[in-house]
Amino acid sequence: PLDGSAKRTALITGGVHGGEDLAHWVMVGLLDYIMGASAEAQALRRRYKILVYPMINAPGRAGGGWRGSWTQGTAGADDPNRHWHDVAGLEIVSKTKTAIAADIGTTAKDWSLDFHGYYPINFEIQSLATDSVQARFVSLLGTNSGQTVNNVITYNAGYFNTYARDTLGFKLPLTAEHGDPVQHSDGVLAAYGAAMVPTLATMAAEGAFGIVATPGNAVAAGITATITTAGV
């Protein structure tokens, strides 16, 4: 950061449910844009250490599973997104938890996005509680992407976003769901993911995560942008 402060931590995860592969393309859109040359992307990279775990449930994806890890039973017993609160259990969960904790260290933790492919809804954000920060994210994302974003409050002790909030301490732990009841092109999916970058940059500039505005700090200066399919 230009103000000399320590980088804060952001977290991007995908593939917790191995078969929900549609979400991968939205996550790619986000990652491509956040690694680009835009002012928003550079501002977020300057402010954050962004940890990315793109394919957590590799055994489920490689084995053709829809949700499970193929390592523990049936009827939901092998659903990774019901076991993040376990002390021990699914290997793909326990090993990921160890890696994330080590990578985060003691840095301040602001936002977390976990990508899923919940097929009945095209664009949906799930959070754990109704609050102004989460509502602002959904509102800005709808504006920046041009899509109707469904806002859902849902809780399970074993969800990754519950773990991100209650154990890791992230201020804005969200699950991003993407389905295809109405089919969209790859470009539209990528543009939707890319729109999350100016959304987060604007929220940081507004002080949503407790970042103090300082002269020359690109995030704190207040950045907005319009993301279009043609621009991705």
C-alpha positions in Angstrom: 0.0 0.0 0.0 1.2 3.5 -0.8 0.5 4.6 2.7 3.1 2.2 4.0 0.7 0.0 5.9 0.8 -3.8 5.8 -1.2 -5.7 3.2 -4.5 -7.1 4.2 -5.8 -10.5 3.2 -8.5 -11.5 0.7 -9.5 -15.1 -0.1 -10.9 -16.7 -3.3 -11.9 -20.3 -3.3 -13.5 -22.6 -5.8 -14.3 -26.3 -6.5 -15.5 -27.1 -3.0 -18.3 -29.0 -4.8 -16.4 -30.8 -7.5 -19.2 -31.0 -10.0 -20.2 -27.4 -9.9 -17.9 -26.4 -12.7 -19.9 -23.6 -14.2 -18.7 -21.3 -11.4 -15.1 -21.9 -12.6 -15.7 -19.6 -15.6 -17.0 -16.8 -13.4 -14.0 -17.2 -11.1 -11.6 -17.1 -14.1 -13.3 -13.8 -15.2 -12.5 -12.3 -11.8 -9.0 -13.6 -11.7 -8.2 -12.5 -15.3 -9.4 -9.0 -14.5 -7.8 -8.7 -11.1 -4.4 -9.5 -12.6 -4.9 -6.9 -15.4 -3.7 -3.3 -15.8 -6.9 -1.5 -14.7 -6.8 1.0 -11.9 -9.2 -1.1 -9.8 -7.1 -4.3 -10.2 -3.8 -2.5 -9.4 -5.4 -0.9 -6.4 -6.6 -4.2 -5.0 -3.3 -6.0 -5.6 -1.5 -3.1 -3.9 -3.8 -3.3 -0.9 -4.3 -7.0 -0.6 -2.5 -10.3 -0.4 -5.0 -12.3 -2.4 -5.0 -16.0 -1.7 -6.5 -18.3 -4.4 -7.5 -21.9 -4.0 -9.3 -22.6 -7.3 -9.9 -26.4 -7.1 -10.3 -27.6 -3.5 -12.2 -30.8 -4.3 -10.0 -32.2 -7.0 -10.9 -35.8 -6.2 -14.6 -35.0 -6.7 -13.9 -33.2 -10.0 -11.6 -35.9 -11.3 -13.8 -38.7 -10.1 -17.0 -37.3 -11.8 -18.7 -36.4 -8.5 -21.4 -33.8 -8.2 -20.7 -32.6 -4.7 -18.7 -35.3 -2.8 -15.1 -36.1 -2.3 -15.4 -39.8 -2.7 -13.7 -40.4 0.6 -16.4 -40.7 3.2 -19.8 -42.3 2.8 -23.0 -41.3 1.1 -26.1 -39.1 1.7 -24.1 -36.0 2.3 -21.4 -37.5 4.5 -18.9 -36.7 1.8 -20.2 -33.2 1.0 -17.2 -30.9 1.7 -19.4 -27.8 2.3 -21.0 -29.4 5.4 -17.7 -30.3 7.1 -15.6 -27.1 7.6 -16.5 -27.0 11.3 -15.1 -30.5 11.9 -12.0 -30.9 14.0 -11.1 -33.9 11.8 -12.8 -35.5 8.8 -12.6 -35.1 5.1 -8.9 -34.9 4.0 -9.6 -32.3 1.3 -11.1 -30.1 4.1 -8.5 -30.6 6.7 -5.6 -30.1 4.4 -7.1 -27.0 2.9 -7.7 -25.5 6.3 -4.1 -26.1 7.3 -2.9 -24.5 4.1 -5.2 -21.4 4.4 -4.3 -20.8 8.0 -0.6 -21.0 7.3 -0.9 -18.7 4.3 -3.0 -16.0 6.1 -0.8 -15.8 9.2 -1.8 -12.8 11.3 -2.8 -10.3 8.7 -6.1 -8.4 8.7 -8.8 -10.3 6.8 -11.4 -8.4 4.8 -13.3 -10.3 2.1 -13.7 -13.9 1.0 -15.5 -15.3 -2.1 -16.3 -19.0 -2.4 -17.5 -19.9 -6.0 -20.3 -22.5 -6.5 -22.6 -23.5 -9.3 -26.1 -23.7 -7.9 -28.0 -24.5 -11.1 -31.5 -23.0 -10.5 -30.2 -19.4 -10.3 -28.0 -17.5 -12.8 -26.4 -15.0 -10.4 -26.7 -15.3 -6.7 -24.8 -14.1 -3.6 -25.2 -16.0 -0.4 -24.2 -14.5 3.0 -24.6 -15.4 6.6 -26.5 -12.4 7.9 -28.3 -9.3 6.7 -25.9 -6.4 7.1 -25.2 -3.1 5.2 -21.7 -4.3 4.0 -23.2 -7.4 2.3 -26.1 -5.5 0.9 -23.8 -2.9 -0.6 -21.7 -5.6 -2.3 -24.9 -7.1 -3.9 -26.1 -3.7 -5.0 -22.8 -2.6 -6.5 -22.3 -5.9 -8.2 -25.7 -5.6 -9.9 -24.9 -2.1 -11.1 -21.3 -3.0 -12.3 -22.3 -6.2 -14.0 -25.7 -5.2 -15.4 -27.2 -8.5 -14.1 -29.9 -9.1 -11.6 -28.2 -10.6 -8.5 -30.2 -12.7 -6.2 -29.5 -12.0 -2.5 -29.9 -15.0 -0.2 -29.2 -15.3 3.5 -28.3 -18.9 4.5 -26.4 -20.6 7.3 -25.0 -24.0 8.0 -22.2 -24.7 10.6 -20.3 -26.6 8.0 -20.3 -24.0 5.2 -17.0 -22.6 4.0 -18.3 -19.1 4.4 -19.2 -19.8 8.0 -15.7 -21.1 8.6 -14.3 -18.0 6.9 -16.2 -15.7 9.2 -16.3 -17.5 12.5 -12.9 -19.2 12.5 -10.7 -17.2 10.1 -12.3 -13.8 10.9 -13.2 -12.4 7.4 -15.4 -9.4 7.5 -17.3 -10.2 4.3 -17.5 -13.9 3.7 -19.7 -14.6 0.7 -20.7 -17.6 -1.5 -21.1 -16.7 -5.1 -23.5 -19.1 -6.9 -23.9 -19.4 -10.7 -26.3 -21.6 -12.6 -27.7 -21.8 -16.1 -31.5 -21.8 -16.2 -31.0 -19.1 -18.8 -27.9 -19.8 -20.7 -25.2 -17.1 -21.0 -22.1 -16.9 -23.2 -18.6 -17.4 -21.8 -18.1 -13.6 -22.2 -21.1 -12.8 -20.0 -19.9 -15.1 -17.3 -16.4 -13.7 -17.4 -17.7 -10.1 -17.3 -19.8 -10.9 -14.3 -16.7 -12.2 -12.5 -14.7 -9.2 -13.6 -17.4 -6.8 -12.2 -16.5 -8.0 -8.7 -13.2 -6.1 -8.9 -14.6 -2.6 -9.1 -17.3 -3.6 -6.7 -14.7 -4.5 -4.1 -12.5 -1.5 -4.9 -15.4 0.9 -4.4 -16.3 -0.8 -1.1 -12.7 -0.5 0.1 -12.7 3.2 -0.9 -15.9 3.7 1.0 -14.3 2.4 4.2 -16.4 -0.8 4.3 -13.3 -2.8 5.6 -11.9 -0.1 7.8 -9.3 1.1 5.4 -8.4 4.8 6.0 -8.2 7.1 3.0 -4.8 8.5 2.5 -3.4 10.7 -0.3 -2.2 8.7 -3.3 -3.9 5.5 -2.2 -5.7 4.3 -5.4 -8.2 2.2 -3.4 -9.0 4.9 -0.9 -9.3 7.5 -3.6 -12.7 6.0 -4.7 -12.7 4.0 -7.9 -15.6 3.0 -10.1 -15.8 1.4 -13.5 -18.2 -0.1 -15.9 -17.4 -3.6 -17.0 -18.7 -4.8 -20.3 -18.5 -8.1 -22.1 -16.5 -6.4 -24.9 -14.0 -5.1 -22.4 -13.0 -8.5 -20.9 
